[in-house]
Amino acid sequence: MIYRVVVEVTLREGISDPEGATIERALPALGFTAVSAVTAGRLFRMSVEADDDEGALATGRRLAERLLANPVIEDAKVRLEQRVG
């Protein structure tokens, strides 16, 4: 079965986020005065072949741990977006 897996990588709490800070500083000039606490991250979507939901999630977790996220400064959240087939 094919699953659509999403991995969201964000900086850990307390780690400086210069990209998020830059975006936040630009918001008032664009008219977004009610937006704050902006953080930046990365989102990865992939198709994973697995026997079941848990197998697809496990593959996504292993991929996040080994390649997509730096565990020293980043957290990774893995979720299923949909079952493709």
C-alpha positions in Angstrom: 0.0 0.0 0.0 1.2 3.6 -0.7 0.9 6.2 2.0 1.4 10.0 1.8 3.7 10.9 4.7 4.4 14.4 5.9 7.5 15.3 8.0 7.5 18.8 9.6 10.9 20.0 10.9 11.1 23.0 13.3 13.7 24.4 15.5 13.6 23.3 19.1 12.3 25.6 21.8 15.0 28.1 22.8 17.0 27.9 19.5 17.4 31.2 17.7 15.1 31.5 14.6 16.5 34.3 12.4 14.3 33.5 9.5 11.1 33.6 11.6 12.3 36.9 13.2 13.0 38.5 9.9 9.5 37.6 8.6 7.9 38.9 11.8 9.7 42.2 11.5 8.5 42.6 7.9 4.8 41.9 8.7 3.7 45.4 10.0 5.0 47.0 6.8 2.7 44.6 4.8 -0.3 45.4 7.0 -0.2 42.3 9.1 -0.2 44.0 12.5 -2.1 41.2 14.4 0.5 38.4 13.6 3.3 37.5 16.0 5.5 34.7 17.3 6.4 33.6 13.7 8.6 30.5 13.4 10.1 29.0 10.2 10.5 25.4 9.4 10.6 22.9 6.6 7.8 20.5 5.4 8.5 17.3 3.5 5.8 15.3 1.7 6.6 11.8 0.4 5.0 8.6 -0.8 6.0 5.6 1.3 5.2 2.0 0.4 4.3 0.1 3.6 2.0 -2.7 4.9 0.1 -0.5 7.2 -0.2 3.0 8.8 2.4 2.3 11.5 4.9 1.0 9.0 4.6 4.2 6.9 4.9 6.4 10.0 8.0 4.4 11.2 9.7 4.9 7.8 8.9 8.6 8.0 10.4 8.8 11.5 13.6 6.9 10.5 14.0 9.2 7.6 13.5 12.3 9.7 16.0 11.1 12.3 18.7 10.1 9.8 18.4 12.7 7.2 15.8 15.5 7.4 16.3 16.9 10.9 19.3 17.8 13.0 18.3 16.3 16.4 20.6 18.7 18.3 18.6 21.8 17.3 15.4 20.5 15.5 12.3 18.5 16.2 10.5 16.5 13.6 6.8 15.6 13.6 5.6 12.8 11.3 2.0 12.3 10.2 0.0 10.5 7.6 -1.6 12.8 5.1 -3.6 10.1 3.2 -3.5 6.6 1.9 -2.9 6.6 -1.8 -3.6 3.0 -2.8 
